[in-house]
């Protein structure tokens, strides 16, 4: 029950044959809808090159789809003293542009403000859906913050990626009908 709005950005390129293997969480450090416009601008003001992400999550929880997942968005191309474990290098030992094999989600938020509960819900739902689509495990190696690729940044600021991944793994007890859950597991075992 995510509200998805198509808001295409021209700022993307081919994945050069790579598949998405990382989900990178960002905050825009801007205010909606100005940050949405910025991510869709082929020539943003101020002399900075154009940028984009696959998704932007608005304060009301709406998800704006900017770049198709099959293309590379321009959200994490620079690498500096990374701590992310799954970054790729070429045969010369140089980092391959992470935009080719990552998926970027921007949460519209300008610190000291923090993301809204609606944004957190959409973010968790989108990460969950994308991990499933890309057949990736739900863990801290595959879901990372931007600063884990580029250590000169504090992005995603107020978003605690550790907690995000824990929330994705653990279903709150009030969300689970235990009996129905048990039957599903029995059914799954029978079908093995």
MOQUI-V581303 format. One record per run of one state. SS is the DSSP state (H for helix, E for strand, L for the rest). FROM is the first residue (numbers start at 1). TO is the last residue. If there is no record, write none. Layout:
ss=[SS;SS]
from=[FROM;FROM]
to=[TO;TO]
//
This chain:
ss=[L;E;L;E;L;E;L;H;L;E;L;E;L;E;L;E;L;E;L;E;L;H;E;L;H;L;E;H;L;E;L;H;L;H;L;H;L]
from=[1;4;7;12;15;22;28;34;40;55;58;63;66;71;74;80;81;89;90;95;96;98;102;108;117;134;143;146;149;150;151;161;170;173;176;178;191]
to=[3;6;11;14;21;27;33;39;54;57;62;65;70;73;79;80;88;89;94;95;97;101;107;116;133;142;145;148;149;150;160;169;172;175;177;190;192]
//
